[in-house]
């Protein structure tokens, strides 16, 4: 669905393109693979199953696998899905770049559909990083000023004698006469 640059591109247009070209499926697969590799999530889920009321109820060993599975799902599904959901959000908004990848992909598709050239917006510089850099510069500047002050003190304490202002003026008066 190619659009001319004069028509309005809606979020639905971008989403449809992402769905049709397989991008959504590729992102979903990345998320699933990263969740599968998440050892912390696996271990938490295993502990939840091991500590479940269903498995620790007397007579649980006599139930069918299907009955146990259904009972476990009923007991643990909500809490396991909440933990998985939190992990997915951490993947998307975390530092691993998946959120950035999604944003860049959406922007590229929008630009392709609208006939514009990416990037639409200049890259955002993280405000926190800017503040840290400013603090470092200020720290370096203040250290430099401290060194200058120390050097001045050391040079004033040295054996070379500085003339006082009165001495300079008196010397100038004598030279003029």
N, C-alpha and C positions, 0 to 999 in steps of 0.2 A: 504494500500500500504506500506508494510514493505520493507525497503531497507537494504542492508548490509552496514557495515561501510566503505567499500571500494568505494562505489559509491558516486557521488557528489549529495548533496541535494540542490535543487534550491529553491528560494523563492516561485515559483509556486507550488512546492511539499508541502511546509509548508502551503500555502494558501489553497490548495485543501484539505488537511487534516483538517484544521480548518473549512472549509465550510462543509465537509462531516460529521464531528462529532458534528456539531451544535454549536460550539464555537462562530462563527461569529454571528449567530442568538441570542445567549445568550448575547453577548456584545451589539449588536444592541438594544435588549430589555432593558438592563440596561440604555443605553443612552436615549432611548425614555422615560422611566419612570422618569429619573432624569430631563429631559427637561419638562415633564408634571408637575413635582413638583416645577419647577423654577417659583416662584411667581413674581419675577422681570420681567421675560420674558413675563409672562401672562399679567401683568399690562401694560407693554409697548405696547403689541399687542392690548389690549383693548383700550388704549388711541389713538393709531394710527387709529383704526376702528372708534372710536367716532369722531375723528377730520378729517375723510376722506372727500374728496370733493364729492364723490359719495353719501354718506348719508346726506350730508349737502346741496345738490343741491335741489332747489325747484322742487317739483313733484316726489321726490324719493319715497315717501310713496305710490305713485300710481303704481310703477314698481313691477313686480313679484319678488318673492324671488330669483328665478333663475337668473334673469337679474341683480339684485342687487349684488348677490354673484359673478357673472362673472365680473361685473364692479369693485367690491372690489378687487377681485383677480388680475385683471389687474393693478389696482392702487398700491396695497400694497405688492404683492407677493415677489418682489425682496427685498424690505427693510426688510420684516419680515423674509425671509429666510436668509438674511445676519446676522441678529441678532441671529437667531437660530444657524447658522453656528458658529458664535463667541462663543456662549454658549457651543456648542459641543466641540470646541477646548479647552475651559477653563476646561471642564470636563476631557478631555484627558490629558492635560498637567498640570492641577492644582494639588493641594496637596491631593485631595481626593483618590488618588491611582489608578484610572482607567487606566491611562497611564502605571503605573508600573505593573498593573495586565495584561494588554495587552502584554507588553514586556516579562514578566515572562511566560505567556502562549505560546507565540511564541517560546521562548527559550526551553521550555519543549517539545513542538512538534518537534522542530528541533532535540533535543537530542534523542527523541524516534525514530525518523526516521533514524538518523545517527548512533545510537547505542552508543552514548556518554553519559557521566554522567553530569547532571547539577550541579552546574552552569558552563557555559562555561567561563565566565569572573568573576573575583572577584567583589563583590558589590562595586559600586561607592560611595565614600564618597563625600558628597556635598562640593565643594571647599569653598563656603561661610560659611558653618558651621565650617569648619576647621579654617578659618581665624578668626571667632568670638571666637573660643576656644583659639587660640593662643593669641589674644588680651586680653582675660580674664586672662590667665596665666601670661602674661607680666604685666598686671595691678596688679595682686596679688603679683608678685615678686617685683615690684617697691614699692608697699605699704609696703611690708616686709622690704625692704632696708630703706625706710623712717623711719619706726619704729626703726630699728637698729640705724640709725643716731641719732634719737631723744633720744633713750636710752643712747647712748654714751655721748651726750651733757649733759643729766641730770646727769649721773654719774660723769662727769668731773666737773660739778658745785657743786657736793656734798662736804661735809665737809672734806672728806679724802683728804690729801694733797699728790700730786704726786711729786716725786723728779725730778729735772731737770737732764739732761744728764751730765752737768758739775759736779753736786753734786755726781753723781754715780761714775764718773771717779776719783774725788778727794778722795772719800771714798775708792776706790780700791787702790789708791796710798798710802794712810795712812795705810791701812791694810798690804800692802806689806812691809812697812818699819819697 
